[in-house]
């Protein structure tokens, strides 16, 4: 007997965010399956980053529900630090500690928050650095690395907490074009491993190649969503067509 479709892994319901009288998210609904890669595109000021930040509880929500693995994150009963262990986030700027080596940047929070033994934490850090192609940078300091290398360290640092979902907010937009590919390759590998991902980006080739669902946002609402090729090649809405006409989609 069929049990019906599985419940969404992450479910955003009628998410509204306001700054005073300015409503930046106007009732966003988005369901994400486990292992799905959702790519979010749209013009500046459309609410993309604000939406990601609500999932990581960095952005207060005026109204709505965020349900992760069956738990309402906005119920008031959730420990913010525990939520952020399950929801990793990587930002446009790397936010690495400049006075710490790469290894210590990765192990600081797991040792302090998760109380991981030093040997276990360092072993995992070395493993993740190898996965992002930086095994030889363990003892380096951030200012000794390129922007692309620093961003890969930031991704590895987020993965140290063993998150259930990863959020990426314009992680390549501050990089020189030649460094973008190395960061996108790490994200592609992560997607292939089955990580649930929400990715805000202007990299349309990544959206087309890696995304399972493409969401176009404008003016605080989801205008259109669907399979990346459908949205990019056959957009249904004028607002989507107007935006894509100015991109290399």
C-alpha positions in Angstrom: 0.0 0.0 0.0 1.4 3.4 -0.9 2.3 5.7 2.0 2.2 8.8 -0.2 5.0 11.2 -0.9 7.6 11.8 1.9 7.4 15.0 3.9 9.8 17.7 2.8 13.2 17.7 4.5 13.0 21.5 4.8 9.7 23.3 4.5 9.4 27.1 4.4 5.8 28.2 4.8 4.6 31.8 4.2 7.9 33.3 5.3 7.6 37.1 5.8 10.4 39.4 6.9 10.1 43.1 7.5 12.5 45.9 8.4 10.1 48.5 9.8 7.6 49.2 7.1 9.7 47.6 4.4 8.6 44.0 3.8 11.5 42.2 2.1 10.0 38.7 2.1 6.3 38.6 1.3 5.1 35.1 2.0 7.7 32.8 0.5 6.8 29.1 0.3 9.5 26.6 -0.6 9.8 22.8 0.0 13.1 21.0 -0.2 13.6 17.3 -0.4 16.5 15.5 1.3 19.5 15.5 -1.0 18.0 18.2 -3.3 20.0 21.1 -4.7 17.9 24.2 -4.9 19.4 27.2 -6.7 18.0 30.6 -6.1 18.5 33.4 -8.5 17.1 36.9 -8.9 18.1 40.6 -8.9 19.7 42.4 -6.0 17.2 43.2 -3.3 14.9 40.4 -4.2 15.2 38.8 -0.8 17.4 35.8 -1.7 20.0 36.3 1.1 17.3 37.2 3.7 15.6 33.9 2.9 18.7 31.9 3.5 19.4 33.7 6.7 16.0 32.8 8.1 16.9 29.1 7.7 20.0 29.6 9.8 18.1 31.7 12.3 20.3 34.7 11.5 17.3 36.7 10.3 14.2 37.1 12.5 11.0 36.1 10.8 7.9 38.4 11.0 5.6 35.5 10.2 5.7 32.0 8.9 7.1 28.5 9.7 10.4 26.8 9.0 10.2 23.1 9.5 13.5 21.1 9.3 13.3 17.3 9.6 9.8 17.6 11.1 10.8 20.2 13.7 9.5 23.8 13.7 12.6 26.0 14.1 10.5 29.0 15.0 8.6 27.4 17.9 10.8 29.1 20.5 11.8 25.7 21.8 14.8 25.3 19.5 18.4 25.9 20.7 19.9 28.3 18.1 23.4 26.8 18.4 22.0 23.3 17.8 20.0 24.4 14.8 23.2 25.9 13.4 25.0 22.6 13.8 22.4 21.1 11.5 22.3 24.1 9.1 25.7 25.1 7.8 26.2 28.4 6.0 28.9 29.8 3.8 28.9 33.5 3.0 30.3 35.8 0.3 33.1 36.8 2.6 35.1 34.1 4.2 35.1 35.3 7.8 38.2 33.2 8.7 40.1 34.1 11.8 43.3 35.8 10.5 45.4 35.0 13.5 44.7 31.2 13.4 46.1 28.6 11.0 43.8 26.8 8.6 43.7 23.8 10.9 42.8 25.9 13.9 40.1 27.7 12.0 38.4 24.4 11.3 38.8 22.9 14.7 38.0 25.8 17.0 34.2 25.5 17.0 33.9 21.7 17.1 36.3 21.6 20.1 34.5 24.4 21.9 30.8 23.6 21.0 30.8 19.9 20.4 33.6 19.2 22.9 35.3 17.0 20.3 38.7 15.7 21.4 41.6 17.5 19.7 42.9 14.4 17.9 39.4 13.6 16.5 38.8 17.2 15.4 42.1 17.6 13.8 41.8 14.2 11.9 38.4 15.3 10.5 39.8 18.7 9.6 42.6 17.1 7.6 40.2 14.8 5.9 37.9 17.7 4.8 40.8 19.8 3.7 42.0 17.0 1.5 38.5 16.8 0.0 38.5 20.5 -0.9 42.1 20.2 -2.4 43.9 21.9 0.4 45.7 19.2 2.3 48.9 21.0 2.0 47.6 24.2 3.6 47.0 22.9 7.1 49.6 25.2 8.7 48.9 28.2 6.5 47.3 31.4 7.7 44.4 33.0 5.7 46.4 35.8 4.3 48.7 33.3 2.7 45.9 31.9 0.7 44.1 33.1 -2.5 40.4 34.1 -2.2 39.3 30.8 -3.8 41.4 28.8 -1.3 40.0 30.9 1.6 36.5 30.1 0.4 37.2 26.4 0.2 38.5 26.6 3.8 35.2 28.3 4.8 33.3 25.4 3.2 35.4 22.8 5.0 34.9 24.7 8.2 31.1 24.6 7.8 31.2 20.9 7.1 33.1 20.3 10.3 29.8 20.6 12.2 28.3 17.7 10.2 25.4 19.8 8.9 22.3 18.2 7.5 21.8 21.1 5.0 24.2 23.6 3.6 23.4 27.2 2.6 25.6 29.1 0.2 25.1 32.8 -0.2 26.8 34.2 -3.3 30.0 32.4 -2.3 31.8 33.1 -5.6 30.8 36.7 -6.2 33.8 38.2 -4.4 36.3 36.0 -6.3 38.3 36.7 -9.4 36.8 34.7 -12.4 39.7 32.3 -12.5 39.1 31.3 -8.9 35.4 30.8 -9.2 35.7 27.3 -10.8 37.7 25.8 -8.0 35.0 26.8 -5.5 32.2 25.6 -7.7 33.9 22.3 -8.2 33.9 21.7 -4.4 30.2 22.5 -4.3 29.5 20.1 -7.2 31.3 17.4 -5.3 29.3 18.1 -2.2 26.0 18.0 -4.2 27.1 14.6 -5.7 27.6 13.3 -2.2 23.9 13.8 -1.4 24.1 17.0 0.7 20.9 19.0 0.8 21.8 22.5 -0.5 20.3 25.9 -1.0 22.5 28.0 -3.2 22.0 31.7 -4.0 24.2 32.5 -7.0 24.6 34.3 -10.3 26.5 31.3 -11.8 23.9 30.1 -14.3 26.1 27.3 -15.5 26.2 25.9 -12.0 22.4 26.2 -11.7 21.9 24.3 -15.0 24.4 21.6 -14.3 24.0 20.9 -10.6 20.6 22.3 -9.6 17.6 20.0 -9.1 15.2 23.0 -8.8 15.7 26.6 -9.8 13.9 29.3 -8.0 13.6 32.8 -9.4 12.8 35.5 -6.8 11.9 39.2 -7.3 10.5 41.8 -5.0 10.4 39.4 -2.0 8.4 36.7 -3.6 9.0 33.5 -5.6 8.0 34.4 -9.1 8.8 31.0 -10.8 10.4 27.7 -9.9 11.0 24.5 -11.8 13.7 22.3 -13.4 16.7 24.6 -14.2 16.5 23.9 -17.9 12.8 24.7 -18.0 13.2 28.0 -16.2 16.4 29.1 -18.0 15.3 28.1 -21.5 11.5 28.4 -21.3 10.6 30.9 -18.5 6.9 31.3 -18.0 6.9 34.8 -16.5 7.8 38.1 -18.1 9.8 39.1 -15.0 11.9 36.0 -15.3 12.5 36.6 -19.0 13.5 40.2 -18.3 16.1 39.1 -15.7 17.5 36.3 -17.8 17.9 38.6 -20.8 20.7 40.3 -18.9 22.5 37.1 -17.8 24.6 34.5 -19.6 22.1 31.7 -19.0 
